[in-house]
């Protein structure tokens, strides 16, 4: 066999396989209506849950102190975090998201005496190799580069 005849035969075989794949019966689509676990996308007046977890609050206070010293160059620390509440909850859903998200609001009293809103997001499981959680937080007036959008919009 010549090279031209081999490449033509390989091309026709590949074309036949592609045509068979394209014109085969369609695969069933995911049924989001019936199979998705019903859960609220927005929760108002629900207990704080992970929003009040001491480990989460400790992470935020420690990380804020580092960010204040190294990024915004201010001698600030969080003195107290209070009035924690869950503002929105997105549960784990095997069809849409493999990450559970808890959007939280609180008030932080800083060492300069000011009391400012604190917005934070807890994502589980989200750490290294899917173990642990990710915590992102923002204080609206102390985000000079709008990392989380105007008034920390992406964490709300």
C-alpha positions as CSV (number, residue, x, y, z in Angstrom):
1,X,0.0,0.0,0.0
2,X,1.1,3.5,-0.7
3,X,1.3,6.3,1.8
4,X,-1.5,8.2,0.1
5,X,-3.8,5.2,0.2
6,X,-3.1,4.6,4.0
7,X,-3.7,8.2,4.9
8,X,-6.9,8.3,2.8
9,X,-8.2,5.1,4.6
10,X,-7.3,6.6,8.0
11,X,-9.0,9.8,7.2
12,X,-12.2,8.1,6.0
13,X,-12.2,5.9,9.1
14,X,-11.8,9.0,11.3
15,X,-14.6,10.7,9.4
16,X,-16.9,7.7,9.9
17,X,-16.2,7.6,13.6
18,X,-16.8,11.3,14.0
19,X,-20.1,11.1,12.0
20,X,-21.2,8.2,14.2
21,X,-20.5,10.1,17.3
22,X,-22.3,13.3,16.1
23,X,-25.4,11.5,14.8
24,X,-25.8,9.0,17.6
25,X,-28.7,9.3,20.1
26,X,-28.2,12.4,22.2
27,X,-27.0,11.8,25.8
28,X,-29.7,12.6,28.4
29,X,-29.3,16.1,29.8
30,X,-29.0,16.7,33.5
31,X,-32.3,17.2,35.1
32,X,-31.8,20.2,37.4
33,X,-35.5,20.6,38.2
34,X,-36.1,17.1,39.6
35,X,-32.7,16.1,41.0
36,X,-31.4,19.3,42.6
37,X,-31.8,19.4,46.4
38,X,-34.0,22.3,47.3
39,X,-32.3,24.8,49.5
40,X,-32.6,28.5,50.1
41,X,-30.3,30.8,48.2
42,X,-31.0,33.6,50.6
43,X,-31.6,33.2,54.3
44,X,-32.7,36.1,56.6
45,X,-32.9,35.8,60.4
46,X,-31.1,32.4,60.6
47,X,-28.6,31.7,63.3
48,X,-25.1,32.6,62.5
49,X,-23.7,29.0,62.2
50,X,-20.2,29.1,60.9
51,X,-20.3,32.9,60.9
52,X,-19.8,32.9,64.7
53,X,-17.2,30.1,64.7
54,X,-14.3,31.2,67.0
55,X,-11.8,29.8,64.5
56,X,-13.2,31.9,61.6
57,X,-13.2,35.0,63.8
58,X,-9.7,34.4,65.0
59,X,-8.5,33.9,61.4
60,X,-10.1,37.2,60.4
61,X,-8.6,39.2,63.3
62,X,-5.1,37.7,62.7
63,X,-5.2,38.2,58.9
64,X,-6.6,41.8,59.2
65,X,-3.7,42.8,61.5
66,X,-1.2,41.5,58.9
67,X,-3.1,43.2,56.0
68,X,-3.4,46.5,57.9
69,X,0.3,46.6,58.6
70,X,1.6,45.5,55.2
71,X,-1.0,46.7,52.7
72,X,-2.8,49.7,53.9
73,X,0.1,50.8,56.2
74,X,-2.1,51.6,59.2
75,X,-1.6,50.6,62.8
76,X,-5.0,49.0,63.2
77,X,-6.3,45.8,64.7
78,X,-9.8,44.4,65.2
79,X,-10.6,44.7,68.9
80,X,-14.0,43.0,68.8
81,X,-16.4,41.4,66.3
82,X,-20.1,41.4,67.1
83,X,-23.6,41.0,65.7
84,X,-22.5,38.2,63.4
85,X,-25.3,36.9,61.1
86,X,-25.8,34.8,58.1
87,X,-26.9,37.0,55.1
88,X,-27.0,34.3,52.4
89,X,-26.5,30.6,52.3
90,X,-25.7,28.5,49.2
91,X,-25.7,24.8,50.2
92,X,-23.7,22.1,48.6
93,X,-25.6,20.8,45.5
94,X,-24.3,17.9,43.6
95,X,-25.6,19.3,40.3
96,X,-24.6,22.9,40.5
97,X,-21.8,23.4,43.1
98,X,-19.6,21.2,45.1
99,X,-18.8,24.0,47.5
100,X,-21.0,25.3,50.3
101,X,-20.9,29.1,50.7
102,X,-22.0,31.1,53.8
103,X,-22.1,34.8,53.3
104,X,-21.8,36.6,56.6
105,X,-22.2,40.2,58.0
106,X,-20.9,41.5,61.3
107,X,-19.6,44.7,62.9
108,X,-15.9,45.1,63.8
109,X,-14.7,47.5,66.5
110,X,-11.2,48.6,65.6
111,X,-8.4,49.7,67.9
112,X,-8.9,53.3,66.6
113,X,-12.4,53.3,68.2
114,X,-14.4,53.1,65.0
115,X,-17.1,50.5,64.4
116,X,-17.3,49.3,60.8
117,X,-19.2,46.7,58.9
118,X,-17.4,43.4,58.2
119,X,-18.3,41.3,55.3
120,X,-17.0,37.7,55.0
121,X,-17.5,34.5,53.0
122,X,-16.8,31.0,54.2
123,X,-16.5,28.3,51.5
124,X,-16.4,24.6,52.5
125,X,-14.6,22.4,51.3
126,X,-12.2,24.7,49.6
127,X,-8.7,24.3,51.2
128,X,-5.7,22.5,49.9
129,X,-6.9,19.5,47.9
130,X,-10.5,20.2,48.9
131,X,-9.8,19.8,52.6
132,X,-10.7,22.6,54.9
133,X,-12.3,26.0,54.1
134,X,-11.6,29.3,52.5
135,X,-12.3,32.5,54.3
136,X,-12.4,35.8,52.5
137,X,-13.2,39.1,54.3
138,X,-13.5,42.8,53.7
139,X,-14.1,46.0,55.6
140,X,-15.6,48.4,53.0
141,X,-13.7,51.6,53.8
142,X,-10.4,49.7,54.3
143,X,-10.2,48.2,50.8
144,X,-8.4,51.0,48.9
145,X,-7.8,48.9,45.8
146,X,-11.4,47.6,45.6
147,X,-10.1,44.0,45.6
148,X,-13.7,42.8,46.4
149,X,-15.5,45.5,44.4
150,X,-17.1,48.7,45.6
151,X,-18.3,48.3,49.2
152,X,-17.1,44.7,49.1
153,X,-19.8,43.8,46.7
154,X,-18.4,40.4,45.6
155,X,-18.6,39.1,49.2
156,X,-22.2,40.2,49.8
